[in-house]
Amino acid sequence: MKSLVLVALDKVKDKLADEYADEAVAYIQSEEFEKKIADKINEKIDIPFVSEEKEQIFFERVVDICTDIVASVVRK
């Protein structure tokens, strides 16, 4: 009987982990989150001879790539 309960709890744990992972991935891949991260990076890093607007575009693209990588790792 105890092992049946443990198996059931394990299945529930896996289902909840998958749901939370999906929600986390959706959040980190949202435009809002990616822009916030790119903004913070742009505040901390200055690329000489590059305008702030071009830096922002660059950092947004880098963050987009990074969040895609994180999403692929979480989903495996």
Secondary structure per residue as TSV (DSSP state, phi and psi in degrees):
chain	resnum	aa	ss	phi	psi
A	1	M	-	360.0	-43.1
A	2	K	H	-61.1	-39.4
A	3	S	H	-67.8	-32.9
A	4	L	H	-64.8	-40.1
A	5	V	H	-65.4	-42.6
A	6	L	H	-63.2	-40.4
A	7	V	H	-64.4	-44.3
A	8	A	H	-63.2	-44.1
A	9	L	H	-63.4	-37.9
A	10	D	H	-63.6	-40.8
A	11	K	H	-65.6	-41.4
A	12	V	H	-63.7	-42.9
A	13	K	H	-59.3	-45.6
A	14	D	H	-63.3	-41.3
A	15	K	H	-64.2	-44.6
A	16	L	H	-64.7	-40.2
A	17	A	H	-62.0	-41.9
A	18	D	H	-64.0	-42.6
A	19	E	H	-64.6	-44.9
A	20	Y	H	-66.0	-36.7
A	21	A	H	-63.6	-42.6
A	22	D	H	-62.4	-42.0
A	23	E	H	-66.0	-40.6
A	24	A	H	-64.5	-43.3
A	25	V	H	-63.3	-44.0
A	26	A	H	-60.1	-39.7
A	27	Y	H	-68.9	-47.5
A	28	I	H	-69.6	-20.3
A	29	Q	T	-95.1	2.5
A	30	S	S	-71.6	149.0
A	31	E	H	-61.1	-37.4
A	32	E	H	-60.6	-48.2
A	33	F	H	-66.6	-45.3
A	34	E	H	-60.4	-40.0
A	35	K	H	-66.3	-40.6
A	36	K	H	-59.9	-44.3
A	37	I	H	-65.3	-45.7
A	38	A	H	-61.6	-39.6
A	39	D	H	-60.0	-45.7
A	40	K	H	-64.5	-40.7
A	41	I	H	-64.4	-44.2
A	42	N	H	-63.7	-32.3
A	43	E	H	-65.8	-33.3
A	44	K	H	-90.5	-24.3
A	45	I	-	-118.9	131.2
A	46	D	-	-117.6	125.8
A	47	I	-	-99.6	114.6
A	48	P	T	-57.5	141.3
A	49	F	T	68.1	14.4
A	50	V	S	-120.2	132.4
A	51	S	-	-67.0	156.3
A	52	E	H	-59.5	-37.3
A	53	E	H	-63.8	-43.7
A	54	K	H	-69.8	-36.0
A	55	E	H	-60.6	-44.5
A	56	Q	H	-60.3	-45.4
A	57	I	H	-59.5	-45.3
A	58	F	H	-60.0	-49.3
A	59	F	H	-66.2	-35.3
A	60	E	H	-63.3	-39.3
A	61	R	H	-68.3	-40.4
A	62	V	H	-63.4	-44.8
A	63	V	H	-63.3	-39.9
A	64	D	H	-59.7	-44.0
A	65	I	H	-63.8	-43.8
A	66	C	H	-64.1	-41.6
A	67	T	H	-69.2	-31.1
A	68	D	H	-64.0	-41.0
A	69	I	H	-65.5	-45.7
A	70	V	H	-60.2	-43.2
A	71	A	H	-60.8	-41.5
A	72	S	H	-67.7	-31.9
A	73	V	H	-72.2	-42.5
A	74	V	H	-66.5	-36.1
A	75	R	H	-76.3	-12.8
A	76	K	-	-79.1	360.0
